[in-house]
Amino acid sequence: MVLVKPSQGERSLGAIRIALALAIAAFLGASLGMVWHSSGIGSGESEEEETLVADEPAKAPESAQAH
């Protein structure tokens, strides 16, 4: 820990600049992560898209339909 004041020629970064840099880095990292995820690079799967299809509704037994 520095116990002396910095000289006139030296300037510290300051908490505001560090917080701003951290916020910008977080925004850029999240943006690049979403682009990477949406592109599918490195997923190891084929380029075919999986389509989910709903199952057909179950039919009632014929004995229940007679009543």
C-alpha positions as CSV (number, residue, x, y, z in Angstrom):
1,M,0.0,0.0,0.0
2,V,1.3,3.4,-0.9
3,L,1.5,5.8,2.0
4,V,2.7,8.9,0.1
5,K,0.7,11.1,-2.2
6,P,1.5,10.7,-5.9
7,S,3.5,13.5,-7.4
8,Q,1.9,16.1,-9.7
9,G,3.1,14.1,-12.8
10,E,1.5,10.8,-11.7
11,R,-2.3,10.4,-11.9
12,S,-4.3,7.5,-10.6
13,L,-7.0,5.9,-12.7
14,G,-9.7,6.5,-10.2
15,A,-12.7,4.3,-9.3
16,I,-15.0,5.9,-11.8
17,R,-12.8,5.0,-14.8
18,I,-12.2,1.5,-13.6
19,A,-16.0,1.0,-13.1
20,L,-16.6,2.3,-16.6
21,A,-14.0,0.1,-18.1
22,L,-15.5,-2.9,-16.3
23,A,-19.0,-2.1,-17.5
24,I,-17.8,-1.7,-21.1
25,A,-15.9,-5.0,-20.9
26,A,-18.9,-6.8,-19.5
27,F,-21.2,-5.4,-22.2
28,L,-18.7,-6.4,-25.0
29,G,-18.2,-9.9,-23.5
30,A,-21.9,-10.5,-23.3
31,S,-22.5,-9.3,-26.8
32,L,-19.7,-11.5,-28.2
33,G,-21.0,-14.5,-26.2
34,M,-24.5,-14.1,-27.7
35,V,-23.0,-13.9,-31.2
36,W,-20.9,-17.0,-30.6
37,H,-23.8,-18.9,-29.2
38,S,-26.2,-18.0,-32.0
39,S,-23.6,-18.9,-34.7
40,G,-23.3,-22.4,-33.4
41,I,-19.5,-22.5,-33.7
42,G,-18.0,-25.3,-31.7
43,S,-21.3,-27.0,-30.9
44,G,-20.2,-30.2,-32.5
45,E,-23.7,-30.8,-33.9
46,S,-24.7,-31.0,-37.6
47,E,-26.2,-28.0,-39.2
48,E,-29.6,-29.5,-39.3
49,E,-32.1,-27.9,-37.0
50,E,-34.1,-30.0,-34.6
51,T,-37.8,-29.6,-34.9
52,L,-40.1,-30.6,-32.0
53,V,-43.4,-32.1,-33.0
54,A,-46.3,-32.4,-30.6
55,D,-47.6,-35.9,-29.9
56,E,-51.0,-36.9,-31.2
57,P,-53.7,-36.7,-28.6
58,A,-54.5,-40.1,-27.0
59,K,-57.7,-41.8,-28.3
60,A,-60.3,-42.9,-25.8
61,P,-60.9,-46.7,-25.6
62,E,-63.8,-47.9,-27.8
63,S,-65.7,-49.1,-24.7
64,A,-65.7,-45.6,-23.3
65,Q,-67.0,-44.1,-26.6
66,A,-70.1,-46.5,-26.6
67,H,-71.6,-44.9,-23.4
